[in-house]
């Protein structure tokens, strides 16, 4: 039986902390990233406009994409790091956290543009820097609740979930350890490390010592706390979606709504966008409905631009290196792999709406180059 955890971070905790915040890949990790688990010879068109390189070097990602699609004849591949502009070849992109004042909810937008226009994206970059700093404060609010500094909210989640005292005690203790480590090493941590999933990684590192059963229960409780914090996180300090769109359009960027199932009212907000995702690994329920909705908008001329159909694989590259469950959904995602394009029922809807992958690549590339 594992010994009871101590209050102060141990050397083992320090090692776990540095392992989950490290951004330097080992030679073995580099080789792993460069070699995909599946090669898709038959896919000749690659449309990848929603994926996150995180700390994985772009040259390794490029090798992986080229190895995955060796017979690719047409492509449009643009990274969308959270609140940070990154480039891949001739294009740059970002996924922006913002909010819609119309229905007072956080939303996200994908912004894509030609890399040669980076010098005109200074205002957007400043907006993103503010957003990233503010977004990082959510981690500390999450830890404040989980550690018991905000005992009222912790008790509310405990009551709602029926969590056992052992689970709460373990979560509280390790949240305090993580806060101590974050404070101790604040000067050397990359900004990108300050994300909610740091908590998940630190708890996962306790599995060998304290066992799967306990840590799995704690993870479920921590997830409930995180969702409560996210639901109550103030929106007014994010930029409005309309402000982000206006700035992006000012230098010729394209704008796409990702996974609208997470914030349905955005489809009624009449934002100036190029289209929306109709499929995403975490949003698959209404794909055909969304295709039909965009087609109807186009037929009736309800929008200034023809609304394009997009699909996002939403790949997070760090998950392939750090997630202990190598069969989880996030680990199995691959840049440019969106099976819904090949689904017979969905293809029928796409053809009826005058859309396919080649059409979207051609039209969206032309818009970004205009």
C-alpha positions in Angstrom: 0.0 0.0 0.0 1.3 3.5 -0.9 2.4 5.7 1.9 0.3 8.7 2.7 1.3 11.8 0.7 3.1 14.6 2.5 2.2 18.3 2.4 5.4 19.6 0.8 6.4 18.6 -2.7 8.8 15.7 -2.8 11.7 15.1 -5.1 9.4 12.8 -7.0 6.8 15.6 -7.3 9.6 17.9 -8.6 10.5 15.4 -11.3 6.9 14.9 -12.3 6.4 18.6 -12.5 9.4 19.1 -14.8 8.4 16.2 -16.9 4.9 17.6 -17.6 6.2 21.1 -18.2 9.2 20.2 -20.4 9.1 21.4 -24.0 12.4 19.8 -25.2 11.8 16.6 -27.0 14.0 13.6 -26.6 15.5 11.8 -29.7 13.0 9.0 -29.1 10.1 11.5 -29.0 11.3 13.2 -32.2 11.4 9.9 -34.0 7.9 9.0 -32.7 6.4 12.3 -33.9 8.0 12.0 -37.4 6.6 8.5 -38.0 2.8 8.3 -38.1 1.0 5.1 -37.0 -1.0 5.1 -40.2 -0.2 6.0 -43.8 -3.1 7.1 -46.0 -2.0 6.5 -49.6 -5.5 7.0 -51.0 -6.1 10.4 -49.5 -4.9 12.9 -52.2 -6.4 16.1 -50.7 -5.5 17.3 -47.2 -7.5 20.1 -45.5 -6.3 20.8 -42.0 -7.3 24.1 -40.5 -7.9 23.3 -36.8 -4.9 21.7 -35.0 -2.5 22.6 -32.3 1.3 22.1 -32.6 1.8 23.1 -29.0 5.5 22.6 -28.2 6.2 20.1 -30.9 8.6 21.6 -33.6 6.9 22.4 -36.9 9.6 20.6 -38.9 8.7 17.3 -37.2 5.0 17.9 -37.7 5.7 18.6 -41.4 7.5 15.2 -41.6 4.6 13.5 -40.0 2.0 15.1 -42.3 4.1 14.2 -45.4 4.5 10.7 -44.2 0.8 10.3 -43.5 -0.2 11.5 -46.9 2.6 10.5 -49.3 0.4 10.8 -52.4 -1.1 14.2 -51.5 -1.8 16.3 -54.6 -3.6 19.2 -53.1 -3.6 20.7 -49.6 -4.3 23.6 -47.3 -2.7 23.1 -43.9 -2.8 25.9 -41.3 -2.0 25.5 -37.5 -4.3 27.1 -34.9 -2.5 27.3 -31.6 -4.6 28.6 -28.8 -4.2 32.4 -28.6 -0.8 32.3 -30.3 -0.1 32.9 -34.0 2.0 30.1 -35.6 3.0 29.5 -39.2 3.2 26.5 -41.5 4.6 27.1 -44.9 2.8 30.0 -46.6 0.0 30.4 -44.0 -0.5 31.4 -40.4 -3.3 30.8 -38.0 -4.7 30.9 -34.5 -7.6 29.7 -32.4 -8.9 32.7 -30.5 -10.8 32.7 -27.2 -13.3 35.5 -27.2 -16.9 36.1 -26.1 -20.2 37.0 -27.7 -21.9 39.8 -25.9 -25.2 38.9 -27.6 -25.6 35.7 -25.6 -22.9 36.3 -23.0 -20.9 33.2 -23.6 -17.3 32.4 -24.4 -16.8 31.3 -28.0 -13.8 30.5 -30.2 -12.8 31.5 -33.7 -10.3 30.1 -36.1 -8.3 32.8 -37.9 -6.3 32.0 -41.0 -4.1 34.2 -43.2 -1.1 34.3 -45.4 2.2 34.4 -43.5 3.4 37.3 -45.5 0.7 39.4 -43.8 2.1 38.8 -40.3 3.5 42.3 -40.1 0.0 43.6 -40.5 -1.3 41.4 -37.6 0.4 43.4 -34.8 -2.9 44.5 -33.2 -4.3 41.0 -33.4 -1.1 39.7 -31.8 -1.4 42.2 -29.0 -5.1 41.1 -28.4 -4.0 37.5 -28.3 -1.2 38.2 -25.8 -3.8 39.8 -23.5 -6.1 36.9 -24.0 -3.4 34.3 -23.3 -2.5 36.0 -20.1 -6.1 36.3 -18.9 -6.8 32.7 -20.0 -3.8 31.5 -17.9 -5.4 33.0 -14.8 -8.1 30.3 -15.0 -5.5 27.7 -14.1 -4.8 29.5 -10.8 -8.5 29.9 -10.1 -9.0 26.2 -10.8 -6.2 25.4 -8.3 -7.5 27.9 -5.8 -10.8 25.9 -5.7 -9.2 22.5 -5.8 -6.7 23.3 -3.1 -9.4 24.5 -0.7 -8.5 28.1 -0.8 -12.0 28.6 -2.1 -13.6 26.1 0.3 -17.1 27.2 -0.5 -16.9 26.2 -4.2 -15.0 23.1 -3.4 -17.7 22.0 -1.0 -20.4 22.7 -3.6 -18.7 20.5 -6.2 -18.1 17.8 -3.5 -21.7 17.8 -2.6 -22.9 17.7 -6.2 -20.6 14.8 -7.1 -20.8 12.9 -3.9 -17.0 12.6 -3.8 -15.5 10.6 -1.0 -13.4 12.5 1.6 -10.3 10.5 0.6 -10.8 11.8 -3.0 -11.2 15.4 -1.9 -8.3 15.2 0.5 -6.0 13.8 -2.2 -7.1 16.4 -4.7 -6.7 19.3 -2.2 -3.2 18.2 -1.2 -1.9 17.8 -4.7 -3.4 21.0 -5.9 -1.5 22.7 -3.0 1.7 21.0 -4.1 1.2 22.1 -7.7 0.6 25.7 -6.5 3.9 25.5 -4.5 5.8 24.2 -7.6 4.3 26.8 -9.9 5.3 29.6 -7.5 8.8 28.1 -7.0 9.6 27.7 -10.7 7.6 30.7 -12.1 10.7 32.3 -13.6 11.5 29.4 -15.8 8.1 28.1 -16.9 7.0 28.8 -20.5 3.7 30.7 -20.7 2.3 27.9 -22.7 2.6 25.5 -19.8 0.0 27.4 -17.7 -3.0 25.5 -18.8 -5.7 23.6 -17.0 -4.4 20.3 -18.3 -1.3 20.8 -16.1 -3.5 19.5 -13.2 -4.4 16.4 -15.1 -0.8 15.7 -16.0 0.4 16.2 -12.4 -2.4 13.9 -11.1 -1.6 11.3 -13.7 2.0 11.3 -12.5 0.8 10.0 -9.2 -0.7 6.8 -10.7 2.4 4.6 -10.2 2.6 5.5 -6.6 -1.0 5.7 -5.4 -2.7 3.4 -7.9 -5.1 3.7 -10.8 -8.3 3.5 -8.8 -7.7 6.4 -6.5 -6.2 8.7 -9.1 -9.0 8.0 -11.6 -11.5 9.0 -8.9 -9.5 12.2 -8.2 -9.3 13.0 -11.9 -13.1 12.8 -12.2 -13.5 15.1 -9.2 -10.9 17.5 -10.5 -12.7 17.6 -13.9 -16.0 18.5 -12.1 -14.2 21.3 -10.3 -12.6 22.5 -13.6 -16.0 22.6 -15.3 -17.5 24.6 -12.5 -14.6 27.1 -12.6 -14.9 27.4 -16.4 -18.7 28.0 -16.2 -18.2 30.8 -13.7 -15.1 32.4 -15.3 -15.8 36.1 -16.1 -16.3 36.7 -19.8 -16.0 40.5 -20.0 -12.2 40.5 -20.0 -12.1 38.6 -23.3 -12.3 40.5 -26.5 -15.7 40.4 -28.2 -16.0 38.1 -31.2 -17.0 41.1 -33.4 -13.8 42.9 -32.4 -11.6 39.9 -33.3 -13.4 39.4 -36.6 -13.1 43.1 -37.5 -9.3 43.1 -36.8 -8.8 39.9 -38.7 -10.7 41.1 -41.8 -8.7 44.3 -41.7 -5.6 42.4 -43.0 -7.4 39.9 -45.2 -7.7 36.9 -42.8 -10.3 34.2 -43.0 -12.6 33.4 -40.1 -14.1 30.0 -39.3 -16.4 28.9 -36.4 -15.1 25.7 -34.8 -17.3 23.1 -33.2 -20.5 25.2 -33.0 -22.2 22.5 -31.0 -20.3 24.0 -28.0 -22.0 27.4 -28.4 -25.1 27.1 -30.6 -26.3 30.7 -30.5 -23.2 31.8 -32.6 -25.0 30.4 -35.7 -27.7 33.1 -35.2 -25.2 35.9 -34.5 -24.7 36.8 -38.1 -21.0 37.2 -37.8 -18.9 37.8 -40.9 -17.3 34.4 -41.2 -16.3 32.1 -44.1 -18.1 29.1 -42.8 -18.1 26.7 -39.8 -17.0 23.3 -38.8 -19.7 20.7 -39.3 -17.6 17.9 -37.9 -15.0 17.6 -35.1 -13.9 14.7 -33.0 -15.8 16.2 -30.1 -18.7 17.5 -32.2 -20.2 14.9 -34.5 -23.9 14.7 -33.6 -25.3 17.4 -36.0 -23.0 17.1 -39.0 -25.7 16.6 -41.6 -27.9 19.2 -40.0 -25.1 21.8 -40.1 -24.3 21.0 -43.8 -28.0 21.5 -44.7 -28.1 24.7 -42.6 -25.1 26.2 -44.5 -26.6 25.1 -47.8 -29.9 26.8 -47.0 -28.1 30.0 -46.1 -26.2 29.9 -49.4 -29.3 29.2 -51.4 -31.3 32.1 -49.8 -28.3 34.5 -50.0 -28.5 35.2 -46.3 -24.8 36.0 -46.0 -22.5 38.1 -48.0 -20.0 35.3 -48.5 -20.8 31.8 -49.5 -20.6 29.7 -46.3 -18.1 26.9 -46.7 -18.2 23.5 -45.0 -15.1 22.8 -42.8 -14.1 19.8 -40.7 -11.6 20.0 -37.9 -9.4 17.1 -36.6 -8.6 19.3 -33.6 -5.3 17.4 -33.1 -3.2 18.4 -30.0 0.3 17.2 -30.7 1.5 17.1 -27.1 -1.2 14.5 -26.3 0.7 12.0 -28.4 3.7 12.4 -26.0 2.2 12.9 -22.6 -1.1 11.1 -22.4 -0.6 7.8 -20.7 -3.6 6.3 -22.4 -2.3 5.8 -26.0 -5.8 4.7 -27.2 -7.7 7.8 -26.0 -9.5 9.9 -28.6 -7.1 12.9 -28.3 -4.1 10.7 -28.8 -5.5 9.0 -31.9 -6.4 12.3 -33.7 -4.2 13.1 -36.7 -3.7 16.3 -38.6 -5.7 16.2 -41.8 -7.6 13.0 -40.9 -11.4 13.7 -40.9 -13.3 10.5 -41.7 -16.6 12.3 -42.1 -15.6 13.5 -45.6 -15.7 9.8 -46.7 -19.0 8.9 -44.9 -21.6 8.0 -47.6 -24.5 9.8 -46.0 -22.4 12.9 -45.3 -21.0 12.9 -48.9 -24.5 12.8 -50.2 -25.3 16.0 -48.3 -22.1 17.6 -49.3 -22.7 16.9 -53.0 -26.2 18.3 -52.8 -24.8 21.5 -51.3 -22.0 21.8 -53.9 -19.2 21.1 -51.5 -16.3 18.7 -51.2 -12.8 18.8 -49.9 -11.2 20.0 -53.2 -13.8 22.7 -53.6 -13.2 24.1 -50.1 -9.5 24.0 -50.5 -9.7 25.9 -53.7 -12.2 28.5 -52.6 -10.8 29.2 -49.2 -7.2 29.4 -50.5 -8.4 31.9 -53.1 -10.1 34.0 -50.3 -6.9 34.0 -48.2 -4.9 35.1 -51.2 -7.2 37.9 -52.3 
